[in-house]
Amino acid sequence: MSQPTGARIHPTAIISPEAELAADVQIGPYAILEGAVRIGAGCVIRPHCHLVGPLTMGEGNHVYTGAVLGERPQHLRYADEPTRVEIGDHNVFREHVTVHRGTSHSWATRIGNHNYLMAHSHVAHDCQIGNRCIFANGALLAGHATIEDNVFLSGNCAVHQFGRVGRLALLSGCSIAAKDVPTFGMVQGINCITGVNVVGMRRAGLSHEQINAVRKAYRILFYEGTPMPIARAKVQKELGAVDVVVELLTFMDKSVRGICNTRERVREAA
């Protein structure tokens, strides 16, 4: 690979001949770009990073020291298929973040735009991540997890394989989601709904009326003790004209693993 005009590549960096770099990319000391790695304009790759292709990265991404993006998945049946990682624009990958490429199940691990992955967070094979998510230190995604927009995973959280986390949901520190986390919900502990992410909804620009409708829907679904099919029908009847409630119900209807619930219902199920 010939160095693009304007690119700043440290002489100790190792760049594959297959790599394609935009003109103003910065590559720090001892970074390794292995295989077909495509880096967009304005990206900064800090020292000791390891990027493994096939990997595509859009514009304005910042990869901090020791991050590993695109390495082989931790999957016993992976047989070196030509899977990949696809990353959008303006994401931040802090120190020692790991993102593994897909398996033949979906062929790609995908990360959208404007996400912030803090130190030591992990994105496993075949995960699909939306936009404007924040993963705090040590947050872990198992394979095939789907994370919708504006999700906040606090420190040392874990999402089970094939798990789904709905838009604007939040996991408190050290929480585990082995079931799907409904849109706008807050989870604390193991699979336990503790309320609605009101702060996140306000920051995302949802109206007072939308937030109140979601609060009422959660009260009916999770706190009145009514069997879920009856509670869902009640929410549909009373709040079915509100767009965010429709979004919530649609997410729940698509659940395969089941939905996180309140502590009382978790105990009943046990």
PEUR-V863029 format. One line per field, one symbol per residue. ss: DSSP state (H for helix, E for strand, - for the rest). psi: psi as a letter, one per 40 degrees, with the letter a starting at -180 (. if undefined). A space follows every 10 residues. Layout:
# PEUR-V863029
ss=???
psi=???
This chain:
# PEUR-V863029
ss=-------EE- ---EE----E E----EE--- -EEE--EEE- ---EE----E EE--EEE--- -EE----EEE E--------- ---EEEE--- -EE----EEE -------EEE E----EE--- -EE----EE- ---EE----E E----EE--- -EE----EE- ---EE----E E----EE--E E---EEE--E -EEEEE-HHH HHH----HHH HHHHHHHHHH HHH----HHH HHHHHHHHH- --HHHHHHHH HHH-----E- E-HHHHHHH-
psi=hihiheihhi eeihhideih hideihhihe ihhhaghhhi ieihhiifih hhihhhhaif ihhiheihhe iiighdehff igiihhhbif ihhahfihhi iiaedeeihh hbifihhihe ihhiieihhb ifihhihehh hiieihhaif ihhihfihhi ieihhihfih hihfihgeih hiheihhhbh fhheaigddd dddeeiiddd dddddddddd deeeeiiddd ddddddddee ehdddddddd dddehdeihi aiddddddd.
